[in-house]
Amino acid sequence: MARISMQSGVEEVNDNSLPTLPVIDIVLLYGNHAHNPLSHEQLKQLVELIKT
């Protein structure tokens, strides 16, 4: 689970005896259509949030 997806009550476990999790890729598709629910600025904010 990505840290950004963690809801209250969920704890991150730091235990060196657990196997390392694989790296995942996140892909965002954005089109220049009138019905796009996100503005370009909102998209940039979302990308920055995911990077952290």
C-alpha positions as CSV (number, residue, x, y, z in Angstrom):
1,M,0.0,0.0,0.0
2,A,1.3,3.4,-0.8
3,R,1.7,5.8,2.1
4,I,-0.6,8.2,0.4
5,S,-3.3,5.5,0.5
6,M,-3.0,4.9,4.3
7,Q,-6.1,5.8,6.2
8,S,-6.2,6.7,9.9
9,G,-5.7,3.6,12.1
10,V,-3.3,2.0,9.6
11,E,0.3,1.7,10.8
12,E,3.5,1.3,8.8
13,V,5.5,-1.7,9.9
14,N,9.3,-1.3,10.0
15,D,10.7,-4.8,10.5
16,N,14.0,-5.8,8.9
17,S,12.9,-9.4,9.0
18,L,10.2,-8.8,6.4
19,P,11.1,-9.0,2.7
20,T,11.7,-5.8,0.7
21,L,8.6,-4.9,-1.3
22,P,9.0,-4.3,-5.1
23,V,9.0,-0.9,-6.6
24,I,5.8,0.0,-8.4
25,D,5.2,2.4,-11.3
26,I,2.2,4.8,-11.3
27,V,0.9,5.9,-14.6
28,L,-1.4,8.9,-15.1
29,L,-3.1,9.5,-18.4
30,Y,-4.4,13.0,-19.1
31,G,-6.2,14.1,-22.2
32,N,-7.0,17.5,-23.6
33,H,-10.7,16.9,-23.6
34,A,-13.5,19.3,-22.5
35,H,-14.9,16.6,-20.1
36,N,-11.6,16.2,-18.2
37,P,-12.4,16.3,-14.5
38,L,-8.9,17.7,-13.6
39,S,-7.4,21.0,-14.6
40,H,-3.8,21.1,-15.6
41,E,-2.9,22.8,-12.3
42,Q,-4.8,20.1,-10.3
43,L,-2.9,17.4,-12.3
44,K,0.4,19.1,-11.4
45,Q,-0.5,19.1,-7.7
46,L,-1.5,15.5,-7.9
47,V,1.8,14.5,-9.5
48,E,3.7,16.4,-6.8
49,L,1.7,14.7,-4.0
50,I,2.4,11.3,-5.4
51,K,6.1,12.0,-5.7
52,T,6.4,12.6,-1.9
